Amino acid sequence: MLDLKFVRENIATVEESLRKRRSSLALDGFVALDKARRERLVEVEGMRAERNAASEEIGRLRREKKDAPELMERMKALSTLLKEAEAELPAIERKMEEFLLAIPNVPDPSVPDGAGEEDNPVVRTWGTPRAFSFPVKDHVDLGAALDILDFDRAVKITGGRFCLSKGAGALLERALINFMLDVHTREHGYLEVLPPFLANSASFFGTGQLPKFEEDLFRIAGTDYFLVPTAEVPVTNIVRDEILAAGTLPLKMTAYTPCFRAEAGSYGKDTRGMIRQHQFNKVEMVKICRPEESAQELEKLTDDAEEILRRLDLPYRVVTLCTGDLGFSSAKTYDIEVWVPSQERYREISSCSTFTDFQARRAKIRFREGASGKTRLAHTLNGSGLAVGRTVVAILENFQREDGTVDVPEALRPYMGGLARITKR
């Protein structure tokens, strides 16, 4: 959420931000509400001052044993008018807050202007996509032939956009989770946490999913709980409503969770396979840092995610999301896209973002300065390190052999009991 004072004093900047984001939101309503609030406050303060003056005058007259019937009537009328004016202020302020909650974060000046995905510039690439000497199979056909992925039975158990992994497929997911967590904790300095897989509405409000994106979530009927769409929600909210002690930042946390997404609005997109599912595994990285450090921490966070792909020898590229493709809460985002041979294109496998103080203001995440003792809003960041299901897709397709077997990346073999190749049982 943006600061009320900032929006009020920088209407032109916020309007330009909305234009760059290709948002249809107009600030006319906010400006009108702010004007009405200010006018009402002036009225309220004026009536309070007049009432106080009348009260003092009545007290003086009483001490002089004089009556003041007209003044008494005036004060009664003022009190009634004052109550009515004061009663209108909370409603105006609620509408202003609703407006503020609908305004997305202001893009960082370094974010390129653009309308959508096609305008995202490539920052760098790593690795060279393999040239296959045989017809490439996609992960669905490979998984079925190897008997490690079963989409039909997942549909029977639950429905569409779910997958049943078994045998080496299940082992591959578990190995990837452990491998990612080990690299991030032992080498990148993150603290591993295992958060609840359900979170309350206050947590979702803090990270910006509520109230705007409720249709994308799975809510537990009759409760205030939602299934987490990403570990970003519970992990960031670990320090919600807290003032962090001087010298404790940056906080670096990583967590594995299953993720649950309704995928509202994605009808017809990626219906085949594991690219876009209602449930998938992911390892997430979250940082809480000082405002002065968030830009460099984003670069480090992104490199930490890239390192997983480098270790697995998977070709990828990094793009900067343009203003029109930027997420609601993000000020700047790098997407890491892995090469998917069957599609002959790069697909997102990690999204690394800095939210500046947008989430911290909503979640009241503050820190104390060492010298002055002053409290300030922290900056929050997060990124996938990585989406496990899409990593499985990339491994199966990039390491497939002509006979339908799949080589296991060397970095994963210790996590799979030394298994070097996935074959049919």
Residue pairs with C-beta under 8 A, 6 or more apart in sequence:
1 100
1 101
1 103
1 208
1 358
1 361
1 362
2 14
2 100
2 103
2 105
2 106
2 358
2 361
3 361
4 96
4 100
6 14
7 14
7 27
7 30
7 100
7 103
8 34
11 27
11 31
13 106
14 27
14 103
14 106
15 27
17 104
17 106
17 107
18 25
18 26
18 27
18 103
18 104
20 107
20 113
20 323
20 324
21 104
21 107
21 323
21 324
21 326
22 115
22 116
22 323
22 324
23 104
25 102
25 103
27 99
27 103
29 99
30 96
30 99
30 100
33 92
33 95
33 96
33 99
34 96
36 92
37 89
37 92
37 93
37 96
40 85
40 88
40 89
40 92
41 89
43 85
44 82
44 85
44 86
44 89
47 78
47 81
47 82
47 85
48 82
50 78
51 75
51 78
51 79
51 82
54 71
54 74
54 75
54 78
55 75
57 68
57 71
58 68
58 71
58 72
58 75
61 67
61 68
61 71
62 68
101 211
101 212
102 212
104 326
104 328
104 329
105 326
105 328
105 329
105 330
105 331
105 355
105 356
105 358
106 331
107 323
107 326
107 331
107 332
108 295
108 331
108 332
108 354
108 356
110 320
110 332
111 320
111 321
111 322
111 323
111 326
111 331
111 332
112 119
112 120
112 121
112 320
112 322
112 323
113 119
113 322
113 323
113 324
114 120
114 322
114 323
114 324
114 325
115 322
115 324
116 322
116 324
116 325
117 325
119 322
119 324
119 325
120 319
120 320
120 321
120 322
120 325
120 335
121 319
121 320
121 322
122 317
122 318
122 319
123 317
123 318
123 319
123 320
123 334
124 317
124 318
125 315
125 316
125 317
125 318
126 306
126 309
126 310
126 315
126 316
126 317
127 310
127 313
127 314
127 315
127 316
127 339
128 315
129 315
129 339
129 341
130 315
130 341
130 398
132 341
132 400
133 402
134 402
136 341
136 342
136 397
136 400
137 145
137 342
137 397
137 400
137 404
138 272
138 273
138 342
138 343
138 397
139 149
139 273
139 274
139 342
139 392
139 393
139 396
139 397
140 149
140 151
140 272
140 273
142 149
142 396
142 397
142 400
142 404
142 406
143 149
143 150
143 169
143 396
144 150
144 151
145 404
145 424
146 168
146 169
146 404
146 405
146 406
146 422
146 423
146 424
147 166
147 167
147 424
147 425
148 165
148 166
148 167
148 168
148 169
148 170
148 172
148 422
149 163
149 164
149 165
149 166
149 169
149 274
150 163
150 164
150 165
150 166
151 162
151 163
151 164
151 273
153 164
154 162
154 163
154 164
155 162
157 164
158 278
159 278
160 271
161 263
161 271
161 276
161 277
161 278
162 277
162 278
162 279
163 273
163 274
163 277
163 389
165 172
165 173
165 392
167 425
168 416
168 419
168 422
168 425
169 392
171 416
171 417
171 419
172 392
172 395
172 408
172 412
172 416
172 422
173 281
173 388
173 389
173 392
174 415
175 412
175 415
175 416
176 388
176 391
176 392
176 412
176 415
177 256
177 281
177 283
177 388
178 415
179 308
179 311
179 411
179 412
179 415
180 256
180 283
180 308
180 385
180 386
180 388
181 192
181 254
181 256
181 283
183 307
183 308
183 311
184 190
184 192
184 254
184 283
184 285
184 304
184 385
185 191
185 192
185 254
187 307
188 252
188 285
188 304
188 307
189 252
190 252
190 253
190 254
190 285
190 304
191 251
191 252
191 253
191 254
192 253
192 254
192 255
193 235
193 238
193 253
193 254
193 255
194 255
194 256
195 228
195 231
195 234
195 235
195 238
195 255
195 257
196 228
196 234
197 227
197 228
197 234
197 257
197 258
198 220
198 225
198 226
198 227
198 228
199 225
199 226
199 228
199 233
199 234
199 237
200 224
200 225
200 226
201 210
201 224
201 226
202 237
202 240
203 233
203 234
203 237
203 240
204 210
204 217
204 226
204 233
205 211
205 362
205 363
206 236
206 237
206 240
206 359
206 362
206 363
206 364
207 232
207 233
207 236
207 237
207 329
207 359
207 362
207 363
208 328
208 329
208 355
208 358
208 359
208 362
209 216
209 217
209 229
209 233
210 217
212 328
213 328
215 262
215 264
216 229
216 261
216 262
216 263
216 264
217 226
217 227
217 229
217 260
217 261
217 262
218 226
218 227
218 260
218 261
218 262
218 278
219 225
219 226
219 227
220 226
220 227
227 260
228 234
228 257
228 259
228 260
229 259
229 260
229 261
230 257
230 259
230 282
230 284
230 382
230 384
231 255
231 256
231 257
231 259
231 282
231 283
231 284
231 286
232 284
232 286
232 382
234 255
234 257
235 253
235 255
235 284
235 286
235 382
236 286
236 288
236 359
236 363
236 365
236 380
236 382
237 363
238 253
239 251
239 288
239 363
239 365
240 363
240 364
240 365
241 363
241 364
241 365
242 364
242 365
242 366
243 366
243 367
243 368
243 375
244 251
244 288
244 365
244 366
244 367
244 368
244 378
245 367
245 368
246 367
246 368
246 369
246 370
246 373
247 370
248 367
249 288
249 289
249 290
249 293
249 367
249 378
250 287
250 288
250 289
250 290
250 293
250 297
251 286
251 287
251 288
251 289
252 285
252 286
252 287
253 285
253 286
253 287
254 283
254 284
254 285
254 286
254 385
255 283
255 284
255 286
256 281
256 282
256 283
256 284
257 281
257 282
257 284
258 279
258 280
258 281
258 282
259 279
259 280
259 281
259 282
260 278
260 279
261 277
261 278
262 278
263 276
263 277
263 278
266 276
269 276
270 276
273 393
274 280
274 389
274 390
274 392
274 393
275 347
275 390
275 393
277 389
280 387
280 388
280 389
280 390
281 387
281 388
281 389
282 384
282 386
282 387
282 388
283 384
283 385
283 386
283 388
284 382
284 383
284 384
284 385
285 301
285 304
285 305
285 382
285 383
285 384
285 385
286 380
286 381
286 382
287 297
287 301
287 380
287 381
287 382
288 360
288 365
288 367
288 378
288 379
288 380
289 297
289 378
289 379
289 381
290 367
290 376
290 378
290 379
291 356
291 357
291 376
291 377
291 378
291 379
293 379
294 354
294 356
294 379
294 381
295 354
297 354
297 379
297 381
298 332
298 334
298 352
298 353
298 354
298 381
301 352
301 381
301 382
301 383
302 318
302 334
302 336
302 352
302 383
304 383
304 385
305 336
305 350
305 352
305 383
305 384
305 385
305 386
306 316
306 318
306 336
308 385
308 386
308 391
309 316
309 336
309 338
309 349
309 386
311 409
311 411
312 391
312 394
312 395
312 409
312 411
312 412
313 409
313 410
313 411
314 338
314 339
314 391
314 394
314 395
314 398
314 409
315 338
315 339
315 398
316 336
316 337
316 338
316 339
316 346
316 349
317 336
317 337
317 346
318 334
318 335
318 336
318 337
319 334
319 335
319 337
320 332
320 333
320 334
321 327
321 330
321 332
321 333
321 334
321 335
326 332
326 333
327 333
327 351
327 353
329 353
329 355
329 358
329 359
330 353
330 354
330 355
331 353
331 354
331 355
331 356
331 358
332 353
332 354
333 351
333 352
333 353
334 351
334 352
334 353
334 383
335 348
335 350
335 351
335 352
336 348
336 349
336 350
336 351
336 352
336 386
337 346
337 347
337 348
337 349
338 346
338 347
338 349
338 390
338 391
338 394
339 345
339 346
339 394
339 398
340 346
340 347
340 393
340 394
340 397
341 397
341 398
341 400
342 397
347 390
347 393
348 390
349 384
349 386
349 387
349 390
349 391
349 394
350 383
350 384
350 385
350 386
350 387
351 383
351 384
352 381
352 382
352 383
352 384
353 381
353 382
353 383
354 379
354 380
354 381
355 379
355 380
355 381
355 382
356 379
357 377
357 378
357 379
357 380
358 380
359 365
359 380
360 366
360 377
360 378
360 379
360 380
361 377
363 380
365 377
365 378
365 380
366 375
366 376
366 377
366 378
367 375
367 376
367 378
368 374
368 375
369 375
369 376
395 406
395 408
395 409
395 412
396 406
399 406
399 407
399 408
399 409
400 406
401 407
401 421
404 424
405 421
405 422
405 423
406 421
406 422
407 420
407 421
407 422
408 416
408 419
408 420
408 421
408 422
413 419
413 420
